[in-house]
Amino acid sequence: MESARDKCTGGIVDAEQLWIIDTVDPLGYECRGCGAPVTPCSYRPENKVRPYFSAKDGHNAGCDVEGEVELVKRARKQRISTREGFPGSFPNRLVLRDTRPAGSSGTPTDATSTGRYRAGSNGSGEAQRDRHWAAQTIRPICRTFVNYPYDRDLPLAVPGIAAHTYQRAFRPLKSDQILQYPEPRLFYAPISWKAPIEVDDQFEIQLSYGEWTERKLTRPYRVRMDWKDWSAAKRNYVFREIETARLEYMAAKKRGDNEKGWLFFIGRQDEDDPTLFHVDDHRLVCCVVAEMIYPPRPAKRQEERHAAVRASTEFADRNG
């Protein structure tokens, strides 16, 4: 599992966030779908695999999180939303918190409790929940964007971004041109294979999009973390995130896979250098290694259907 619920705060914790927690409570997390106990795994510095959560004793009956793997496989080929709605759970907003909510009983606040599992009124333990939940970093939002390409009209609220769906909130950087981006968006582009550069109190990542001359990338877009005031844990979290994704991307390329390391970020474009973006918060940057899918636009899909009908008609005419 890539995320779980913190039993104390009620907030959804992405597995990679385990890298930044000083002391990980092995008994402090539960499935965000059914409330079953889950164990944090592979979060120590010596572990080579990304962190994850494991429901070692299984999920409770009717848990939709347990079936997410198969749901994503189907969703990457077709639209899965129906008139009844979206069949899975997903983050519909970004909520940034600087501290854990205070409370004598550890009861989660309204901002993070949406979607929390609770026992059924008949004591059966069936999950009664809203399928929408608040993300504490952009990572689960970006993963949803990647995993459900045909359902990007799902609602999404991100502070500072004047868009209300996944499709509108995300914007890829121009692959072959340097542009000014006047409106804040959740930008993304493939990372370069070049190792990030750490200078003084800044950490800079080069992307594979930008201005090209004779098939050479001469002016790449760059993302700079201004991390002077970041703790060592936050710096290590971002560095490890990017480096892990970069190596995974390189390995995928060698295998012949179509996966790339996609850097997602919310940042401000430099006023003097449009190739440069600044990111001030470690929660507003992440890297997802995946194959990016862009479904045909509605007009194109309609034309494809018309073409298929014409081909079928012509075939029928030729064969009597």
C-alpha positions in Angstrom: 0.0 0.0 0.0 1.3 3.5 -0.9 -0.6 5.3 1.8 -2.3 4.7 5.2 -4.1 6.6 7.9 -2.3 7.9 11.0 -4.4 6.6 13.9 -3.5 9.6 16.1 -4.3 12.5 13.6 -6.6 10.8 11.2 -4.5 12.2 8.3 -3.5 10.2 5.3 0.3 9.5 5.3 2.0 8.8 2.1 4.6 6.0 2.4 7.5 8.2 1.3 6.7 10.5 4.3 8.1 7.8 6.5 11.5 8.9 5.4 11.0 12.2 7.2 9.5 10.9 10.5 12.0 10.7 13.3 10.5 7.8 15.1 8.1 5.6 13.1 5.4 4.0 15.2 5.0 0.4 13.9 1.5 0.3 15.4 0.4 3.8 14.5 -1.3 3.2 11.1 -4.4 1.7 9.6 -5.8 1.1 6.2 -7.5 4.3 4.9 -10.3 2.2 3.4 -11.3 -0.3 6.1 -9.4 0.5 9.2 -7.4 -2.7 9.4 -4.0 -2.4 11.1 -1.1 -1.9 8.7 2.7 -2.0 9.2 5.1 0.6 7.8 7.9 -1.2 5.9 11.2 -0.4 4.1 11.6 3.1 5.5 15.0 2.8 7.1 18.1 4.4 5.4 19.6 1.0 4.5 16.5 -0.2 2.7 16.7 -0.2 -1.1 13.0 -0.5 -1.8 10.7 2.5 -1.5 8.6 2.6 1.8 5.2 1.0 1.8 2.5 -0.2 4.2 1.6 -3.8 4.6 -1.7 -5.2 5.9 -0.1 -8.4 7.2 -3.3 -9.7 8.8 -5.4 -8.8 5.7 -8.1 -6.2 5.1 -11.6 -6.1 6.4 -14.4 -7.2 4.2 -15.4 -4.8 1.4 -12.2 -2.7 1.5 -11.8 -0.8 -1.7 -8.1 -0.1 -1.1 -7.4 -3.8 -1.3 -8.7 -3.8 -4.9 -6.9 -0.7 -6.1 -4.2 -2.5 -8.0 -6.7 -4.1 -10.3 -8.7 -0.9 -10.5 -5.6 1.0 -11.7 -4.8 -1.6 -14.3 -8.3 -1.1 -15.8 -8.2 2.7 -15.3 -5.1 3.0 -17.4 -7.0 1.6 -20.4 -10.4 3.1 -20.1 -12.6 5.5 -18.1 -13.9 3.9 -14.9 -16.2 6.6 -13.6 -19.9 5.9 -14.2 -23.2 7.6 -13.5 -22.9 6.4 -9.9 -19.5 8.1 -9.5 -15.9 7.1 -9.2 -15.5 3.5 -8.0 -12.4 4.1 -5.8 -11.2 6.6 -3.3 -9.0 9.5 -4.2 -7.6 12.8 -2.7 -9.9 15.7 -3.7 -7.9 18.4 -2.0 -4.5 19.4 -0.6 -4.3 20.4 3.0 -0.9 21.5 4.3 -0.4 21.4 8.1 2.7 22.6 9.9 2.0 20.7 13.1 -0.1 17.8 14.2 -3.6 18.7 15.4 -3.6 19.1 19.2 -6.2 17.2 21.2 -6.3 15.3 24.5 -7.8 12.2 22.8 -6.0 12.4 19.5 -9.3 12.8 17.6 -8.7 14.0 14.1 -10.0 17.3 13.0 -12.6 17.9 10.2 -9.8 18.8 7.8 -8.3 15.3 7.8 -11.1 13.1 9.0 -13.1 12.9 5.8 -13.1 9.3 4.6 -12.1 7.9 8.0 -13.2 4.3 8.6 -15.9 3.7 11.3 -17.8 0.6 12.3 -21.2 0.1 10.9 -24.3 0.8 13.0 -25.0 -2.9 13.1 -21.6 -3.6 14.5 -20.6 -5.5 11.4 -17.4 -3.5 10.9 -18.3 -2.6 7.4 -16.7 0.6 6.1 -18.9 3.6 6.0 -16.8 6.4 4.4 -16.6 9.2 2.0 -14.3 8.2 -0.8 -12.7 11.7 -0.9 -9.8 12.5 1.4 -7.2 15.3 2.0 -3.7 14.8 0.9 -0.9 16.3 3.0 1.6 16.4 0.1 1.2 16.5 -3.6 2.4 13.0 -4.1 -0.9 11.1 -3.8 -2.5 13.7 -6.0 0.1 13.3 -8.6 -0.2 9.5 -8.4 -4.0 9.8 -9.0 -3.3 12.0 -12.0 -1.0 9.3 -13.5 -3.1 6.3 -12.5 -6.5 7.5 -13.8 -5.8 9.2 -17.1 -9.3 8.8 -18.4 -10.9 10.2 -15.3 -9.0 13.5 -14.9 -12.3 15.4 -14.6 -12.3 14.3 -10.9 -12.7 17.3 -8.5 -9.5 18.7 -7.0 -8.8 21.8 -4.8 -5.3 23.0 -4.4 -4.5 26.2 -2.4 -3.4 29.0 -4.8 -4.4 27.2 -8.0 -7.6 28.5 -9.7 -8.7 25.1 -11.1 -11.2 22.6 -9.8 -10.4 19.4 -11.6 -7.3 17.2 -12.0 -7.2 18.1 -15.8 -7.2 21.8 -15.2 -4.9 21.9 -12.1 -2.0 20.0 -13.8 0.0 21.5 -16.7 3.1 20.0 -18.4 6.0 22.3 -19.2 6.5 22.9 -22.9 8.8 20.1 -24.2 10.7 22.2 -26.8 10.2 25.8 -25.8 10.7 28.2 -22.9 7.5 29.8 -22.0 6.2 32.2 -19.3 3.5 30.6 -17.1 1.4 33.5 -15.6 -1.0 31.2 -13.6 0.1 28.8 -10.8 -0.4 25.2 -11.7 0.8 21.8 -10.7 3.6 21.7 -13.3 5.4 18.5 -14.4 8.1 17.3 -16.8 10.6 14.4 -17.1 13.7 14.7 -14.9 17.1 14.6 -16.5 19.5 11.7 -15.9 22.0 14.2 -14.6 22.4 14.2 -10.9 20.9 17.1 -9.0 23.3 19.9 -8.0 23.6 21.0 -4.3 25.2 24.4 -3.8 25.1 26.2 -0.5 21.5 26.3 0.6 20.0 25.3 -2.7 19.2 22.0 -4.4 18.6 22.2 -8.2 17.1 19.6 -10.5 17.4 19.7 -14.3 14.5 18.6 -16.4 14.4 17.1 -19.9 12.2 19.8 -21.4 13.2 23.2 -22.6 14.8 24.8 -25.6 16.6 22.6 -28.1 19.3 23.4 -30.7 20.3 20.7 -33.3 18.7 18.0 -31.2 20.6 19.1 -28.1 18.9 20.5 -25.0 20.6 23.8 -24.7 18.3 25.6 -22.2 16.6 23.1 -19.9 13.9 24.0 -17.4 15.2 23.7 -13.8 13.6 23.4 -10.4 15.5 24.9 -7.5 14.7 24.0 -3.8 15.5 27.0 -1.7 16.0 24.9 1.4 18.1 27.2 3.7 15.5 26.9 6.5 14.7 23.3 5.9 15.6 20.7 8.6 18.1 18.0 7.7 15.3 15.5 7.7 13.4 17.5 5.1 16.5 17.9 2.9 17.2 14.2 3.1 13.6 13.4 2.2 13.7 15.4 -1.0 17.1 14.3 -2.0 16.3 10.6 -1.5 13.0 11.0 -3.3 14.6 12.5 -6.4 17.7 10.2 -6.4 15.5 7.1 -6.0 13.3 8.2 -8.9 16.3 9.1 -11.1 17.8 5.6 -10.7 14.4 3.9 -11.2 14.0 6.0 -14.4 17.4 5.0 -15.7 16.7 1.3 -14.9 13.4 1.5 -16.7 15.0 2.9 -19.8 17.6 0.2 -19.9 14.8 -2.4 -19.7 13.1 -0.8 -22.7 10.1 0.3 -20.7 8.1 3.5 -21.5 8.3 4.7 -17.9 9.9 8.1 -17.1 10.7 9.9 -13.9 8.2 12.7 -13.8 8.9 15.6 -11.5 5.8 17.4 -10.2 5.9 20.6 -8.4 4.1 23.8 -7.3 6.6 26.7 -7.6 7.1 30.2 -8.8 8.8 31.0 -12.1 11.9 33.2 -11.8 11.2 36.8 -13.0 14.6 37.1 -14.7 15.2 33.6 -15.8 12.1 31.8 -17.2 13.9 28.5 -17.3 14.0 28.4 -13.5 11.3 27.6 -11.0 11.6 28.0 -7.2 10.0 25.6 -4.7 10.0 26.5 -1.0 8.1 23.6 0.6 9.2 20.0 0.5 5.5 18.9 0.4 5.1 20.7 -3.0 7.5 18.5 -5.0 7.6 14.8 -5.8 8.8 12.4 -8.5 6.7 9.6 -9.9 8.2 6.9 -12.2 5.5 5.8 -14.6 4.3 5.8 -18.2 2.3 9.0 -18.8 -0.9 8.4 -20.7 -2.8 11.1 -22.6 -6.2 10.0 -23.8 -7.5 11.4 -27.1 -9.4 14.6 -26.8 -13.3 14.3 -27.2 -13.2 15.6 -30.8 -10.5 13.1 -31.7 -12.3 10.3 -30.0 -15.5 11.2 -32.0 -13.5 11.3 -35.2 -12.0 7.9 -34.4 -15.5 6.4 -33.9 -16.7 7.9 -37.2 -13.7 6.4 -38.9 -14.4 3.0 -37.4 -18.0 3.2 -38.6 -16.9 4.2 -42.1 -14.4 1.4 -42.3 -17.1 -1.1 -41.1 -19.5 0.2 -43.8 -16.9 0.0 -46.5 -16.0 -3.5 -45.5 -19.7 -4.5 -45.6 -20.2 -2.9 -49.1 -17.1 -4.7 -50.5 -18.3 -8.1 -49.1 -21.9 -7.8 -50.2 
